[in-house]
Amino acid sequence: MARVTCDVTISLDGFVAGPEQSLEQPLGRGGEQLHQWQFEARDDDAAERAGILEAGAYIMGRNMFSPERWAPSGSWRGWWGEDPPYHAPVFVLTHHEGEPLAMEGGTVFNFVTGGIRQALQLAREAAGGKNVAIAGGASTINQFLDAGLLDELRLHISPKLLGSGERLFEGVSGQEFIPRSSRSTGLVTHVIYDLAPRESA
């Protein structure tokens, strides 16, 4: 059965991005260090890297798609160049309507103004029976967690301390996390939790 999943890399002290985020440093000071495991060609983490891109559709927040909070631009086409890694429909949570943005490789960014439940409904319809992945950032993940709409959380814990920044689980309560698996490689610890269903979800 298709699930709503989330892969997210966090620091040892619980941050997904460091302080002083900017156009030049969108992940903040020290934030890029968290993702070292994704960009080094290490077989130890290959399965987890592949798992991030296995979904049939994705949901992300506006700030993950665009630097609009720092440099508004109607011509912005995402951080990833003309061939983003998703190769599937992506639903961007925003307050501003926009036409779908088709990219190379099958990625289409769709802009959703109706909130997380509308985005999830559209993503499920587009996923073709595959999982829907919540791509980030922290605020978007926290909204899905707090609403009880996430089935599976895959934490990738980097042995780095950021001290401050954008924190995962901020404002989240009432969730039951059921550990399923964990393993460590040279750069990261991968932990998978199932989330117990909530009646209110």
MDAnalysis code that builds the backbone (N, CA, C; Angstrom):
import MDAnalysis as mda
import numpy as np

u = mda.Universe.empty(603, n_residues=201, atom_resindex=np.repeat(np.arange(201), 3), trajectory=True)
u.add_TopologyAttr("name", ["N", "CA", "C"] * 201)
u.add_TopologyAttr("resid", np.arange(1, 202))
u.add_TopologyAttr("resname", ["MET", "ALA", "ARG", "VAL", "THR", "CYS", "ASP", "VAL", "THR", "ILE", "SER", "LEU", "ASP", "GLY", "PHE", "VAL", "ALA", "GLY", "PRO", "GLU", "GLN", "SER", "LEU", "GLU", "GLN", "PRO", "LEU", "GLY", "ARG", "GLY", "GLY", "GLU", "GLN", "LEU", "HIS", "GLN", "TRP", "GLN", "PHE", "GLU", "ALA", "ARG", "ASP", "ASP", "ASP", "ALA", "ALA", "GLU", "ARG", "ALA", "GLY", "ILE", "LEU", "GLU", "ALA", "GLY", "ALA", "TYR", "ILE", "MET", "GLY", "ARG", "ASN", "MET", "PHE", "SER", "PRO", "GLU", "ARG", "TRP", "ALA", "PRO", "SER", "GLY", "SER", "TRP", "ARG", "GLY", "TRP", "TRP", "GLY", "GLU", "ASP", "PRO", "PRO", "TYR", "HIS", "ALA", "PRO", "VAL", "PHE", "VAL", "LEU", "THR", "HIS", "HIS", "GLU", "GLY", "GLU", "PRO", "LEU", "ALA", "MET", "GLU", "GLY", "GLY", "THR", "VAL", "PHE", "ASN", "PHE", "VAL", "THR", "GLY", "GLY", "ILE", "ARG", "GLN", "ALA", "LEU", "GLN", "LEU", "ALA", "ARG", "GLU", "ALA", "ALA", "GLY", "GLY", "LYS", "ASN", "VAL", "ALA", "ILE", "ALA", "GLY", "GLY", "ALA", "SER", "THR", "ILE", "ASN", "GLN", "PHE", "LEU", "ASP", "ALA", "GLY", "LEU", "LEU", "ASP", "GLU", "LEU", "ARG", "LEU", "HIS", "ILE", "SER", "PRO", "LYS", "LEU", "LEU", "GLY", "SER", "GLY", "GLU", "ARG", "LEU", "PHE", "GLU", "GLY", "VAL", "SER", "GLY", "GLN", "GLU", "PHE", "ILE", "PRO", "ARG", "SER", "SER", "ARG", "SER", "THR", "GLY", "LEU", "VAL", "THR", "HIS", "VAL", "ILE", "TYR", "ASP", "LEU", "ALA", "PRO", "ARG", "GLU", "SER", "ALA"])
u.atoms.positions = np.array([
    [0.843, -1.200, 0.000],
    [0.000, 0.000, 0.000],
    [0.875, 1.245, 0.000],
    [0.496, 2.229, -0.780],
    [1.292, 3.464, -0.866],
    [1.289, 4.181, 0.474],
    [2.425, 4.773, 0.801],
    [2.592, 5.444, 2.084],
    [3.034, 6.886, 1.866],
    [2.887, 7.686, 2.910],
    [3.434, 9.038, 2.924],
    [4.726, 8.967, 3.723],
    [5.839, 9.234, 3.051],
    [7.154, 9.067, 3.653],
    [7.893, 10.400, 3.722],
    [8.978, 10.405, 4.470],
    [9.829, 11.591, 4.527],
    [11.255, 11.169, 4.826],
    [12.172, 11.572, 3.973],
    [13.606, 11.454, 4.232],
    [14.116, 12.824, 4.622],
    [14.825, 12.913, 5.746],
    [15.377, 14.204, 6.144],
    [16.691, 13.986, 6.887],
    [17.681, 14.780, 6.523],
    [18.969, 14.743, 7.201],
    [18.996, 15.812, 8.278],
    [19.402, 15.417, 9.487],
    [19.442, 16.356, 10.599],
    [20.798, 16.293, 11.286],
    [21.120, 17.358, 11.996],
    [22.322, 17.379, 12.817],
    [22.073, 16.600, 14.096],
    [23.133, 16.331, 14.833],
    [23.017, 15.605, 16.089],
    [22.166, 16.373, 17.095],
    [22.115, 17.707, 16.968],
    [21.288, 18.503, 17.866],
    [19.942, 18.904, 17.245],
    [19.548, 18.223, 16.165],
    [18.174, 18.307, 15.693],
    [17.839, 19.359, 14.663],
    [18.841, 19.931, 13.990],
    [18.576, 20.976, 13.005],
    [18.734, 20.430, 11.585],
    [17.873, 20.899, 10.675],
    [17.992, 20.523, 9.263],
    [18.723, 21.588, 8.459],
    [18.865, 22.768, 9.026],
    [19.626, 23.862, 8.407],
    [20.249, 24.678, 9.527],
    [21.379, 25.288, 9.221],
    [22.095, 26.060, 10.217],
    [21.615, 27.498, 10.295],
    [22.246, 28.289, 11.141],
    [21.876, 29.701, 11.271],
    [22.334, 30.515, 10.065],
    [21.793, 31.713, 9.932],
    [22.199, 32.671, 8.906],
    [21.951, 32.146, 7.490],
    [20.757, 31.570, 7.262],
    [20.406, 31.142, 5.914],
    [20.339, 32.362, 4.996],
    [20.782, 32.178, 3.752],
    [20.807, 33.276, 2.795],
    [20.778, 32.700, 1.391],
    [20.712, 33.575, 0.398],
    [20.750, 33.129, -0.984],
    [22.050, 32.388, -1.272],
    [23.140, 32.866, -0.709],
    [24.446, 32.238, -0.932],
    [24.591, 30.939, -0.119],
    [23.952, 30.877, 1.059],
    [24.008, 29.688, 1.907],
    [22.578, 29.288, 2.295],
    [21.841, 28.672, 1.369],
    [20.439, 28.355, 1.659],
    [20.255, 27.379, 2.811],
    [21.260, 26.574, 3.117],
    [21.182, 25.660, 4.258],
    [21.808, 26.256, 5.514],
    [22.170, 27.535, 5.457],
    [22.747, 28.194, 6.618],
    [24.194, 27.814, 6.859],
    [24.761, 28.450, 7.873],
    [26.168, 28.187, 8.204],
    [26.335, 26.751, 8.711],
    [27.139, 25.970, 8.001],
    [27.399, 24.585, 8.381],
    [26.385, 23.582, 7.873],
    [25.289, 24.060, 7.274],
    [24.226, 23.155, 6.867],
    [24.609, 22.160, 5.789],
    [25.467, 22.587, 4.868],
    [25.858, 21.675, 3.790],
    [26.633, 20.475, 4.308],
    [27.321, 20.624, 5.437],
    [28.082, 19.511, 6.004],
    [27.194, 18.318, 6.343],
    [25.927, 18.595, 6.650],
    [25.029, 17.503, 7.017],
    [24.848, 16.506, 5.885],
    [24.953, 16.984, 4.651],
    [24.621, 16.165, 3.488],
    [25.831, 15.519, 2.830],
    [26.926, 15.492, 3.544],
    [28.142, 14.884, 2.997],
    [27.888, 13.445, 2.558],
    [27.080, 12.716, 3.310],
    [26.806, 11.311, 3.002],
    [26.093, 11.144, 1.665],
    [25.353, 12.178, 1.227],
    [24.618, 12.075, -0.025],
    [25.497, 12.328, -1.248],
    [26.571, 13.074, -1.063],
    [27.349, 13.517, -2.211],
    [28.687, 12.811, -2.365],
    [29.052, 11.992, -1.396],
    [30.237, 11.164, -1.558],
    [29.812, 9.819, -2.141],
    [30.565, 9.327, -3.090],
    [30.224, 8.071, -3.772],
    [30.594, 6.893, -2.877],
    [29.769, 6.641, -1.874],
    [30.017, 5.564, -0.920],
    [28.912, 4.521, -1.054],
    [29.311, 3.265, -1.270],
    [28.327, 2.198, -1.398],
    [27.558, 1.979, -0.107],
    [28.150, 2.347, 1.039],
    [27.498, 2.126, 2.330],
    [26.125, 2.791, 2.412],
    [25.965, 3.920, 1.741],
    [24.728, 4.695, 1.836],
    [23.902, 4.663, 0.547],
    [24.260, 3.774, -0.375],
    [23.615, 3.771, -1.689],
    [22.117, 3.488, -1.594],
    [21.720, 2.550, -0.748],
    [20.306, 2.184, -0.648],
    [19.475, 3.358, -0.136],
    [20.002, 4.082, 0.835],
    [19.277, 5.229, 1.379],
    [19.186, 6.362, 0.368],
    [20.262, 6.595, -0.389],
    [20.214, 7.629, -1.424],
    [19.169, 7.282, -2.479],
    [19.120, 6.011, -2.888],
    [18.142, 5.582, -3.884],
    [16.724, 5.701, -3.344],
    [16.553, 5.420, -2.058],
    [15.227, 5.470, -1.464],
    [14.609, 6.853, -1.463],
    [15.446, 7.877, -1.412],
    [14.940, 9.251, -1.406],
    [14.187, 9.563, -2.695],
    [14.583, 8.941, -3.792],
    [14.010, 9.262, -5.102],
    [13.114, 8.160, -5.649],
    [12.528, 7.350, -4.760],
    [11.693, 6.245, -5.217],
    [10.207, 6.591, -5.265],
    [9.832, 7.751, -4.767],
    [8.409, 8.103, -4.662],
    [7.806, 8.420, -6.030],
    [6.463, 8.365, -6.072],
    [5.750, 8.705, -7.301],
    [5.377, 10.166, -7.388],
    [5.458, 10.893, -6.255],
    [5.189, 12.330, -6.216],
    [5.796, 12.889, -4.937],
    [6.047, 14.210, -4.954],
    [6.728, 14.867, -3.833],
    [5.968, 16.124, -3.442],
    [6.136, 16.498, -2.156],
    [5.589, 17.758, -1.650],
    [6.714, 18.514, -0.965],
    [6.827, 19.806, -1.264],
    [7.845, 20.629, -0.602],
    [7.279, 22.014, -0.309],
    [7.914, 22.702, 0.623],
    [7.543, 24.073, 0.930],
    [8.119, 25.051, -0.084],
    [7.547, 26.240, -0.119],
    [7.982, 27.258, -1.070],
    [9.456, 27.613, -0.884],
    [9.907, 27.694, 0.357],
    [11.299, 28.080, 0.590],
    [12.286, 27.014, 0.129],
    [11.854, 25.758, 0.090],
    [12.735, 24.716, -0.445],
    [12.852, 24.830, -1.964],
    [11.768, 25.282, -2.600],
    [11.795, 25.440, -4.054],
    [12.515, 26.702, -4.494],
    [12.335, 27.778, -3.749],
    [12.712, 29.097, -4.255],
    [13.372, 29.960, -3.191],
    [14.270, 30.854, -3.599],
    [14.868, 31.801, -2.652],
    [14.060, 33.084, -2.529],
    [12.755, 33.003, -2.738],
    [11.933, 34.212, -2.844],
    [12.018, 35.090, -1.594],
    [12.257, 34.469, -0.442],
    [12.329, 35.286, 0.775],
    [13.544, 36.208, 0.755],
    [14.551, 35.891, -0.094],
    [15.735, 36.747, -0.202],
    [15.798, 37.494, -1.526],
    [15.380, 36.845, -2.603],
    [15.541, 37.446, -3.937],
    [14.356, 37.082, -4.816],
    [13.220, 37.776, -4.672],
    [12.040, 37.442, -5.476],
    [12.349, 37.479, -6.976],
    [11.870, 36.464, -7.665],
    [12.109, 36.408, -9.106],
    [11.070, 35.518, -9.751],
    [10.298, 36.085, -10.683],
    [9.301, 35.301, -11.375],
    [9.890, 34.294, -12.338],
    [11.174, 34.398, -12.645],
    [11.795, 33.477, -13.587],
    [12.543, 32.336, -12.902],
    [12.448, 32.234, -11.584],
    [13.170, 31.190, -10.853],
    [12.677, 29.809, -11.264],
    [13.614, 28.857, -11.459],
    [13.277, 27.509, -11.904],
    [13.822, 26.443, -10.955],
    [14.045, 26.803, -9.696],
    [14.495, 25.813, -8.721],
    [16.000, 25.808, -8.553],
    [16.440, 25.153, -7.480],
    [17.864, 25.112, -7.134],
    [18.658, 24.095, -7.955],
    [17.987, 23.220, -8.699],
    [18.631, 22.007, -9.197],
    [18.991, 22.068, -10.675],
    [18.846, 23.202, -11.337],
    [19.116, 23.269, -12.768],
    [17.919, 22.768, -13.564],
    [18.131, 22.551, -14.853],
    [17.019, 22.204, -15.740],
    [16.567, 20.760, -15.604],
    [17.350, 19.908, -14.926],
    [16.969, 18.504, -14.740],
    [16.999, 18.177, -13.249],
    [15.956, 18.579, -12.496],
    [15.920, 18.284, -11.066],
    [15.900, 16.781, -10.824],
    [16.287, 16.336, -9.636],
    [16.443, 14.899, -9.385],
    [15.137, 14.135, -9.223],
    [13.995, 14.807, -9.129],
    [12.763, 14.120, -8.739],
    [12.163, 13.250, -9.844],
    [12.157, 13.736, -11.072],
    [11.632, 12.992, -12.218],
    [10.210, 12.499, -11.957],
    [9.408, 13.350, -11.348],
    [8.029, 13.032, -10.974],
    [7.326, 14.351, -10.654],
    [6.005, 14.328, -10.467],
    [5.315, 15.556, -10.063],
    [5.757, 16.015, -8.676],
    [5.951, 17.313, -8.520],
    [6.298, 17.923, -7.240],
    [5.263, 19.001, -6.935],
    [4.713, 18.969, -5.742],
    [3.683, 19.923, -5.342],
    [4.283, 20.877, -4.316],
    [4.336, 22.153, -4.681],
    [4.995, 23.189, -3.886],
    [3.936, 23.972, -3.117],
    [4.039, 23.969, -1.790],
    [3.113, 24.734, -0.953],
    [3.459, 26.217, -1.039],
    [2.478, 27.037, -1.360],
    [2.748, 28.455, -1.555],
    [1.480, 29.266, -1.325],
    [1.631, 30.563, -1.170],
    [0.490, 31.473, -1.104],
    [0.255, 32.164, -2.450],
    [1.077, 31.837, -3.442],
    [1.004, 32.516, -4.730],
    [0.689, 31.507, -5.832],
    [-0.380, 31.720, -6.553],
    [-0.740, 30.821, -7.636],
    [0.268, 30.925, -8.775],
    [0.438, 29.837, -9.492],
    [1.349, 29.826, -10.623],
    [1.047, 28.651, -11.535],
    [1.419, 28.784, -12.790],
    [1.241, 27.702, -13.741],
    [2.263, 26.595, -13.471],
    [1.919, 25.333, -13.750],
    [2.892, 24.244, -13.582],
    [4.162, 24.524, -14.372],
    [5.283, 24.135, -13.786],
    [6.594, 24.369, -14.387],
    [7.209, 23.030, -14.750],
    [7.218, 22.708, -16.058],
    [7.755, 21.432, -16.535],
    [9.249, 21.560, -16.773],
    [9.995, 20.599, -16.244],
    [11.448, 20.581, -16.370],
    [11.874, 19.337, -17.145],
    [13.149, 19.223, -17.416],
    [13.669, 18.026, -18.071],
    [13.576, 16.836, -17.126],
    [13.512, 15.643, -17.702],
    [13.535, 14.427, -16.900],
    [12.211, 14.041, -16.282],
    [11.140, 14.804, -16.570],
    [9.825, 14.439, -16.067],
    [9.396, 15.148, -14.806],
    [10.247, 15.990, -14.232],
    [9.843, 16.764, -13.059],
    [8.905, 17.884, -13.482],
    [7.765, 17.999, -12.791],
    [6.832, 19.106, -13.007],
    [6.514, 19.706, -11.644],
    [6.836, 20.979, -11.455],
    [6.516, 21.679, -10.218],
    [5.105, 22.262, -10.336],
    [4.238, 21.869, -9.407],
    [2.866, 22.345, -9.348],
    [2.709, 23.177, -8.082],
    [2.068, 24.337, -8.186],
    [1.989, 25.267, -7.060],
    [0.601, 25.191, -6.424],
    [0.590, 24.859, -5.124],
    [-0.653, 24.561, -4.412],
    [-0.873, 25.615, -3.338],
    [-2.034, 26.255, -3.377],
    [-2.332, 27.323, -2.412],
    [-3.301, 26.882, -1.321],
    [-3.774, 25.630, -1.379],
    [-4.808, 25.179, -0.452],
    [-4.319, 24.456, 0.777],
    [-3.007, 24.462, 1.037],
    [-2.495, 23.851, 2.255],
    [-2.066, 22.402, 2.085],
    [-1.654, 21.804, 3.212],
    [-1.015, 20.489, 3.150],
    [-1.982, 19.382, 2.748],
    [-3.231, 19.456, 3.156],
    [-4.170, 18.378, 2.827],
    [-4.527, 18.396, 1.334],
    [-4.680, 19.576, 0.767],
    [-4.926, 19.643, -0.677],
    [-3.709, 19.126, -1.436],
    [-2.518, 19.525, -1.004],
    [-1.299, 19.063, -1.670],
    [-1.178, 17.549, -1.593],
    [-1.522, 16.972, -0.441],
    [-1.430, 15.520, -0.288],
    [-2.442, 14.814, -1.180],
    [-3.630, 15.330, -1.272],
    [-4.635, 14.730, -2.153],
    [-4.164, 14.746, -3.607],
    [-3.652, 15.889, -4.051],
    [-3.163, 15.993, -5.431],
    [-1.970, 15.083, -5.670],
    [-1.069, 15.008, -4.693],
    [0.118, 14.167, -4.843],
    [-0.253, 12.689, -4.893],
    [-1.200, 12.278, -4.075],
    [-1.637, 10.873, -4.111],
    [-2.235, 10.528, -5.465],
    [-3.031, 11.434, -6.010],
    [-3.630, 11.194, -7.327],
    [-2.564, 11.095, -8.404],
    [-1.497, 11.885, -8.269],
    [-0.447, 11.921, -9.290],
    [0.570, 10.801, -9.139],
    [0.634, 10.177, -7.966],
    [1.713, 9.226, -7.675],
    [1.523, 7.874, -8.346],
    [0.344, 7.604, -8.867],
    [0.127, 6.351, -9.584],
    [0.304, 5.116, -8.726],
    [-0.119, 5.176, -7.479],
    [-0.012, 4.015, -6.595],
    [1.303, 3.914, -5.853],
    [2.265, 4.795, -6.159],
    [3.536, 4.809, -5.446],
    [3.445, 5.703, -4.206],
    [4.492, 5.671, -3.398],
    [4.549, 6.517, -2.208],
    [4.549, 7.992, -2.578],
    [4.074, 8.807, -1.650],
    [4.225, 10.258, -1.714],
    [5.292, 10.636, -0.694],
    [6.266, 11.435, -1.101],
    [7.362, 11.826, -0.212],
    [7.265, 13.300, 0.144],
    [7.403, 13.596, 1.440],
    [7.479, 14.975, 1.901],
    [8.952, 15.367, 1.870],
    [9.304, 16.280, 0.957],
    [10.711, 16.571, 0.693],
    [11.307, 17.612, 1.636],
    [10.482, 18.419, 2.290],
    [11.025, 19.457, 3.167],
    [10.501, 20.826, 2.777],
    [11.008, 21.857, 3.438],
    [11.954, 21.842, 4.525],
    [11.306, 21.521, 5.864],
    [11.980, 21.933, 6.936],
    [11.565, 21.560, 8.276],
    [10.138, 21.992, 8.584],
    [9.761, 23.206, 8.215],
    [8.418, 23.697, 8.508],
    [7.352, 22.824, 7.860],
    [7.574, 22.429, 6.617],
    [6.621, 21.573, 5.918],
    [6.546, 20.198, 6.569],
    [7.699, 19.611, 6.880],
    [7.708, 18.301, 7.544],
    [6.988, 18.387, 8.883],
    [7.255, 19.438, 9.646],
    [6.617, 19.590, 10.951],
    [5.099, 19.701, 10.830],
    [4.624, 20.374, 9.790],
    [3.174, 20.478, 9.587],
    [2.559, 19.107, 9.342],
    [3.200, 18.296, 8.509],
    [2.674, 16.960, 8.234],
    [2.748, 16.069, 9.468],
    [3.829, 16.179, 10.226],
    [3.948, 15.402, 11.456],
    [2.858, 15.796, 12.448],
    [2.679, 17.086, 12.660],
    [1.729, 17.559, 13.657],
    [0.295, 17.213, 13.267],
    [0.016, 17.140, 11.971],
    [-1.323, 16.789, 11.499],
    [-1.554, 15.283, 11.465],
    [-0.519, 14.494, 11.746],
    [-0.657, 13.042, 11.726],
    [-0.798, 12.466, 10.333],
    [-0.201, 13.128, 9.347],
    [-0.349, 12.714, 7.949],
    [0.854, 11.944, 7.407],
    [1.833, 11.675, 8.250],
    [3.038, 10.978, 7.809],
    [2.986, 9.532, 8.291],
    [3.328, 8.589, 7.401],
    [3.352, 7.164, 7.756],
    [4.742, 6.678, 8.137],
    [5.763, 7.264, 7.542],
    [7.129, 6.745, 7.712],
    [8.128, 7.892, 7.696],
    [8.954, 7.954, 8.735],
    [9.991, 8.982, 8.832],
    [11.355, 8.318, 8.779],
    [12.171, 8.732, 7.806],
    [13.530, 8.203, 7.645],
    [14.503, 9.303, 8.024],
    [15.039, 9.214, 9.212],
    [15.991, 10.208, 9.695],
    [17.404, 9.789, 9.306],
    [18.165, 10.732, 8.780],
    [19.573, 10.509, 8.467],
    [20.356, 11.472, 9.366],
    [20.939, 10.939, 10.418],
    [21.509, 11.765, 11.486],
    [23.006, 11.935, 11.259],
    [23.397, 13.166, 10.978],
    [24.802, 13.496, 10.760],
    [25.463, 13.784, 12.106],
    [26.689, 13.338, 12.317],
    [27.375, 13.577, 13.587],
    [27.971, 14.984, 13.665],
    [27.148, 15.976, 13.320],
    [27.563, 17.378, 13.351],
    [26.660, 18.144, 14.302],
    [27.208, 19.167, 14.933],
    [26.424, 20.063, 15.761],
    [26.337, 21.422, 15.070],
    [25.111, 21.932, 14.919],
    [24.921, 23.244, 14.301],
    [24.638, 24.336, 15.329],
    [24.157, 23.970, 16.494],
    [23.951, 24.944, 17.558],
    [22.646, 25.700, 17.488],
    [22.248, 26.075, 16.293],
    [20.983, 26.777, 16.089],
    [20.625, 26.654, 14.612],
    [19.449, 27.177, 14.258],
    [19.010, 27.109, 12.870],
    [17.562, 26.696, 12.783],
    [17.238, 25.898, 11.770],
    [15.869, 25.458, 11.524],
    [15.708, 24.054, 12.090],
    [14.871, 23.915, 13.118],
    [14.803, 22.680, 13.898],
    [13.646, 21.777, 13.438],
    [13.949, 20.490, 13.332],
    [12.917, 19.497, 13.111],
    [12.141, 19.288, 14.410],
    [10.861, 18.929, 14.297],
    [9.953, 18.645, 15.424],
    [9.513, 19.898, 16.172],
    [9.823, 21.082, 15.688],
    [9.375, 22.314, 16.339],
    [7.848, 22.387, 16.287],
    [7.210, 22.459, 17.454],
    [5.760, 22.567, 17.513],
    [4.996, 21.286, 17.259],
    [5.704, 20.155, 17.175],
    [5.054, 18.868, 16.899],
    [4.738, 18.173, 18.219],
    [3.533, 17.645, 18.336],
    [3.171, 16.915, 19.550],
    [2.171, 15.822, 19.206],
    [2.040, 14.862, 20.121],
    [1.005, 13.845, 19.996],
    [1.294, 12.726, 19.032],
    [2.527, 12.628, 18.528],
    [2.858, 11.559, 17.605],
    [3.535, 10.407, 18.334],
    [3.241, 9.181, 17.879],
    [3.917, 7.993, 18.400],
    [4.838, 7.445, 17.323],
    [6.137, 7.421, 17.625],
    [7.150, 6.941, 16.687],
    [7.520, 5.507, 17.052],
    [7.411, 4.605, 16.079],
    [7.700, 3.190, 16.303],
    [8.982, 2.841, 15.559],
    [10.102, 2.577, 16.281],
    [11.357, 2.278, 15.594],
    [11.240, 1.006, 14.756],
    [11.697, 1.085, 13.501],
    [11.692, -0.089, 12.631],
    [13.094, -0.614, 12.358],
    [14.026, 0.310, 12.089],
    [15.394, -0.136, 11.809],
    [16.365, 1.010, 12.023],
    [17.625, 0.667, 12.212],
    [18.683, 1.675, 12.290],
    [19.996, 1.033, 11.911],
    [20.859, 1.837, 11.313],
    [22.210, 1.374, 11.008],
    [23.100, 2.579, 10.793],
    [24.374, 2.398, 11.038],
    [25.333, 3.495, 10.908],
    [26.375, 3.159, 9.860],
    [26.790, 4.196, 9.127],
    [27.906, 4.070, 8.195],
    [28.980, 5.060, 8.650],
    [29.956, 5.308, 7.835],
    [31.038, 6.178, 8.261],
    [30.656, 7.626, 8.435],
    [29.550, 8.064, 7.807],
    [29.197, 9.485, 7.805],
    [27.859, 9.806, 8.442],
    [27.023, 8.794, 8.686],
    [25.641, 9.078, 9.065],
    [25.022, 7.854, 9.736],
    [23.983, 8.096, 10.549],
    [23.173, 7.022, 11.112],
    [21.777, 7.124, 10.512],
    [21.311, 6.026, 9.910],
    [19.999, 5.976, 9.275],
    [19.015, 5.311, 10.234],
    [17.939, 6.005, 10.568],
    [16.921, 5.469, 11.478],
    [15.559, 5.607, 10.809],
    [14.807, 4.522, 10.768],
    [13.462, 4.540, 10.179],
    [12.426, 4.330, 11.276],
    [11.433, 5.216, 11.283],
    [10.310, 5.109, 12.215],
    [9.018, 4.968, 11.432],
    [8.142, 4.062, 11.883],
    [6.752, 4.093, 11.460],
    [6.003, 4.999, 12.412],
    [5.016, 5.709, 11.899],
    [4.225, 6.577, 12.754],
    [2.843, 5.965, 12.949],
    [2.452, 5.833, 14.204],
    [1.161, 5.251, 14.512],
    [0.053, 6.139, 13.970],
    [-0.979, 5.554, 13.364],
    [-2.070, 6.376, 12.830],
    [-2.791, 7.137, 13.947],
    [-3.277, 8.318, 13.606],
    [-4.056, 9.099, 14.554],
    [-5.446, 9.306, 13.992],
    [-6.454, 9.219, 14.844],
    [-7.833, 9.335, 14.394],
    [-8.099, 10.690, 13.744],
    [-7.443, 11.725, 14.252],
    [-7.671, 13.070, 13.737],
    [-7.100, 13.283, 12.350],
    [-6.180, 12.390, 11.910],
    [-5.569, 12.532, 10.593],
    [-6.541, 12.138, 9.499],
])
